[in-house]
Amino acid sequence: MPKLKTHKGTAKRVKLTSTGKLTRRRAFGGHMLAKKTKSRKRAINTTAGISGSIAKNIKRALGV
């Protein structure tokens, strides 16, 4: 079977941790920050984990 190519769009958005888990950035933190509360902006600034069947599909897209 031929080698699988890495899906570069996914690779730019998702990071694989050393334990094999997937992390991503949260949305809605790019603009219009004045109307968002401090706690909401802090929550947006943290990374989120990816799990379940979506993680399986993303790992396949990354070639892992």
C-alpha positions in Angstrom: 0.0 0.0 0.0 1.3 3.5 -0.8 2.3 6.0 1.9 -0.4 8.3 3.1 0.1 12.0 2.7 -0.4 14.3 5.6 -3.4 16.6 5.4 -1.6 19.9 5.8 -4.7 21.9 6.8 -5.3 19.5 9.7 -1.6 19.5 10.6 -1.6 23.3 11.0 -4.6 23.2 13.4 -4.0 20.2 15.5 -1.0 19.1 17.7 -0.2 15.6 18.7 1.0 15.3 22.3 3.8 13.0 23.5 1.1 10.6 25.0 -0.7 10.4 21.6 -3.6 12.7 22.5 -4.7 15.5 20.2 -5.0 19.2 21.2 -6.5 22.2 19.3 -7.0 25.9 19.8 -10.4 27.3 20.7 -12.4 29.5 18.4 -13.8 33.0 18.8 -10.6 34.6 20.2 -9.5 36.6 17.1 -11.5 39.8 17.3 -14.3 41.7 19.0 -12.7 41.0 22.4 -14.0 44.1 24.2 -17.5 42.7 24.6 -16.2 39.3 26.0 -15.7 38.9 29.7 -12.3 38.3 31.1 -13.2 34.7 32.2 -14.5 33.9 28.7 -11.3 35.2 27.1 -9.2 33.1 29.5 -11.2 30.1 28.6 -10.8 30.8 24.9 -7.0 31.0 25.4 -6.7 27.5 26.7 -6.2 24.4 24.5 -9.0 21.8 24.1 -8.6 18.1 23.7 -10.1 16.0 20.8 -11.5 12.6 21.6 -13.8 9.9 20.2 -14.4 9.1 16.6 -13.3 12.6 15.5 -9.8 12.0 16.9 -9.6 8.7 15.0 -10.4 10.5 11.7 -7.9 13.3 12.5 -5.1 10.8 13.3 -5.8 9.2 9.9 -5.5 12.6 8.2 -2.2 13.2 10.0 -0.9 9.8 9.0 -0.4 8.7 12.6 
